[in-house]
Amino acid sequence: MNRFTIETVIGDLTEERLDAIVNAANSALVRGGGVCGAIFAKAGPELDRYCATLEGCPTGEARLTPAFGIPIGGIIHAVGPRWNGGGQGEAELLASAWRCSLELADASGFRTIAFPSISTGIYGYPLDRAAAVVGRTLADYARSRPDDPGTVELVRIVLRDEATQAVYDQAIDAARW
């Protein structure tokens, strides 16, 4: 198996210079607030126009676009679920959004990718539960991926503060493969 690294950092996702970044997108793929708004602002109006041609993206899936004003290979727009108490398939949808993003990265030849904390902002997903889903999803991805030099080697999760980072670090450690 190829080398696979997961790291968490505190920073600005739009400043990451990896092969791709992941946008915590809405299903309409329109400019939103938070991370989504920052990515659209940095990429420029071309991203708005391009996303309008995609006709949206279902929750749990992802779409790839050019990065336009951000000097990287592409932006993967992942639509995570809104939190509705945990009994409406939220964990499966969140895991699917991460898996679809990794699969798009693999298919595009991206070896390095940066993610935000999907669904934990205005979508209200509890941070500890989201981080646990992410830890398990990344562990499953690492175990199942082919021995192919075109696959993702580095997943960087870009977070806003040390408390959030500590939750992700603990969840990733608990899910180690």
Backbone torsions as a table, in degrees:
resi	resn	phi	psi	omega
1	MET	NA	141.6	177.0
2	ASN	-67.4	161.3	175.5
3	ARG	-62.3	136.9	178.2
4	PHE	-137.4	121.2	-176.8
5	THR	-122.4	137.9	172.5
6	ILE	-118.3	131.5	175.0
7	GLU	-138.5	150.7	174.5
8	THR	-113.8	141.8	178.4
9	VAL	-141.2	159.6	172.4
10	ILE	-101.1	128.8	-178.6
11	GLY	174.4	-161.7	-178.1
12	ASP	-111.2	113.8	-177.1
13	LEU	-56.5	-34.4	-177.6
14	THR	-71.6	-11.4	178.1
15	GLU	-96.6	-4.2	179.3
16	GLU	-68.8	135.9	179.7
17	ARG	-116.4	51.4	174.0
18	LEU	-93.3	-173.7	-179.7
19	ASP	-66.1	-36.8	-178.3
20	ALA	-149.1	155.6	169.0
21	ILE	-121.5	156.9	179.3
22	VAL	-108.1	130.9	175.5
23	ASN	-94.1	131.6	171.4
24	ALA	-78.0	86.8	-167.9
25	ALA	-89.7	162.7	168.8
26	ASN	-97.2	163.5	-173.0
27	SER	-68.0	-18.4	176.4
28	ALA	-83.5	-9.3	-176.6
29	LEU	55.3	41.9	176.2
30	VAL	-111.6	160.4	178.8
31	ARG	-55.2	128.3	178.9
32	GLY	-122.0	-155.7	177.2
33	GLY	-99.1	-173.7	175.4
34	GLY	56.1	-136.7	-179.6
35	VAL	-57.9	-43.7	-178.8
36	CYS	-59.0	-47.2	179.7
37	GLY	-62.7	-40.0	179.4
38	ALA	-64.6	-40.8	179.5
39	ILE	-65.5	-46.5	178.9
40	PHE	-61.5	-40.8	-179.7
41	ALA	-63.7	-43.2	-178.3
42	LYS	-71.2	-38.7	-178.6
43	ALA	-71.6	-32.0	178.7
44	GLY	98.6	174.2	-174.5
45	PRO	-64.2	-19.3	176.5
46	GLU	-60.6	-34.9	179.4
47	LEU	-65.8	-41.8	176.8
48	ASP	-57.7	-47.1	-177.9
49	ARG	-64.9	-42.3	-179.1
50	TYR	-65.1	-46.3	-178.7
51	CYS	-62.3	-31.3	178.4
52	ALA	-62.8	-24.9	179.9
53	THR	-80.9	-13.4	-174.7
54	LEU	-85.9	-13.2	177.7
55	GLU	59.8	36.9	173.2
56	GLY	85.5	-176.0	-178.5
57	CYS	-156.3	127.3	179.7
58	PRO	-66.2	152.3	174.7
59	THR	-57.5	135.3	-179.6
60	GLY	92.4	-2.6	179.5
61	GLU	-117.6	179.3	-178.3
62	ALA	-146.4	155.7	177.5
63	ARG	-134.4	147.1	179.9
64	LEU	-102.8	136.3	173.2
65	THR	-132.6	163.0	169.2
66	PRO	-62.2	161.8	-178.3
67	ALA	-92.9	-12.8	178.9
68	PHE	51.7	-107.7	-173.9
69	GLY	-78.9	1.5	177.6
70	ILE	-105.0	123.2	-174.6
71	PRO	-77.2	70.0	177.9
72	ILE	-139.7	177.6	-177.6
73	GLY	-74.9	-30.0	-179.1
74	GLY	179.0	167.6	175.4
75	ILE	-116.5	128.2	175.3
76	ILE	-103.2	121.3	-177.9
77	HIS	-97.8	108.9	-178.3
78	ALA	-106.5	129.1	-179.2
79	VAL	-101.3	106.3	176.5
80	GLY	-87.2	167.9	-178.1
81	PRO	-83.8	155.1	166.8
82	ARG	-79.3	144.1	178.9
83	TRP	-77.1	125.9	178.0
84	ASN	-127.1	32.2	178.2
85	GLY	99.3	-7.6	175.1
86	GLY	95.0	-6.3	-177.0
87	GLY	-102.9	13.1	-176.8
88	GLN	-120.1	33.9	175.8
89	GLY	77.5	18.6	-176.5
90	GLU	-60.0	-42.7	-178.4
91	ALA	-63.2	-42.5	179.8
92	GLU	-65.1	-40.2	179.2
93	LEU	-67.8	-39.6	178.3
94	LEU	-66.2	-45.4	177.8
95	ALA	-59.7	-40.9	180.0
96	SER	-64.1	-40.3	178.7
97	ALA	-60.8	-41.7	177.9
98	TRP	-68.2	-45.4	179.5
99	ARG	-60.6	-46.5	179.9
100	CYS	-60.5	-38.5	177.9
101	SER	-63.5	-44.4	178.8
102	LEU	-65.8	-39.1	178.4
103	GLU	-65.4	-40.4	176.2
104	LEU	-64.0	-41.2	178.0
105	ALA	-61.1	-46.5	178.0
106	ASP	-58.3	-48.9	-177.4
107	ALA	-63.8	-25.5	-178.9
108	SER	-92.9	-2.3	-179.4
109	GLY	78.6	15.4	177.9
110	PHE	-78.1	129.4	178.9
111	ARG	-100.8	-18.0	-179.7
112	THR	-130.6	137.2	-175.2
113	ILE	-147.2	141.1	178.4
114	ALA	-116.4	132.8	-179.8
115	PHE	-115.3	151.5	165.0
116	PRO	-93.1	-175.5	173.3
117	SER	-85.8	92.1	-174.3
118	ILE	-67.6	134.0	174.3
119	SER	76.0	-2.7	-175.9
120	THR	-91.5	-2.9	177.2
121	GLY	-90.3	-115.9	-175.7
122	ILE	-66.6	-15.7	177.2
123	TYR	-80.8	-9.4	168.5
124	GLY	75.0	13.6	180.0
125	TYR	-68.8	127.6	179.3
126	PRO	-58.8	130.9	-173.9
127	LEU	-55.2	-48.0	-176.4
128	ASP	-63.6	-38.1	178.8
129	ARG	-70.2	-41.7	178.1
130	ALA	-62.5	-45.9	-179.2
131	ALA	-61.6	-38.0	177.8
132	ALA	-64.1	-41.7	177.2
133	VAL	-61.7	-44.5	-179.8
134	VAL	-62.3	-46.0	179.2
135	GLY	-56.9	-47.7	179.3
136	ARG	-64.7	-40.6	-178.7
137	THR	-64.8	-43.0	178.6
138	LEU	-67.2	-37.7	177.3
139	ALA	-64.5	-43.3	177.8
140	ASP	-62.3	-42.5	178.0
141	TYR	-60.0	-46.0	-178.5
142	ALA	-62.0	-38.4	-179.5
143	ARG	-73.1	-32.1	-170.8
144	SER	-98.4	-9.8	-172.8
145	ARG	-73.6	149.3	-179.3
146	PRO	-73.0	158.5	175.3
147	ASP	-80.6	78.7	-172.6
148	ASP	-131.3	126.5	-178.0
149	PRO	-65.7	-8.5	179.0
150	GLY	-89.9	2.0	-176.4
151	THR	-88.1	162.6	-179.6
152	VAL	-59.4	132.5	178.3
153	GLU	-108.4	-28.1	-177.5
154	LEU	-132.7	125.2	169.4
155	VAL	-112.9	118.9	176.8
156	ARG	-111.0	125.2	177.0
157	ILE	-102.0	115.6	-174.3
158	VAL	-98.4	118.6	-172.1
159	LEU	-120.7	168.9	-172.4
160	ARG	-92.7	-21.5	-176.5
161	ASP	-157.0	168.0	-176.7
162	GLU	-66.0	-34.5	179.9
163	ALA	-63.9	-43.8	177.7
164	THR	-65.2	-41.4	178.7
165	GLN	-60.7	-41.8	-179.3
166	ALA	-62.4	-38.9	178.5
167	VAL	-64.6	-45.2	178.8
168	TYR	-65.4	-44.2	179.9
169	ASP	-58.5	-43.0	-179.8
170	GLN	-65.0	-43.3	-179.9
171	ALA	-66.1	-39.3	178.8
172	ILE	-67.6	-42.7	176.2
173	ASP	-61.0	-40.3	-179.1
174	ALA	-66.3	-26.9	-177.5
175	ALA	-98.0	5.5	-175.6
176	ARG	-49.0	140.4	-177.4
177	TRP	-94.4	NA	NA
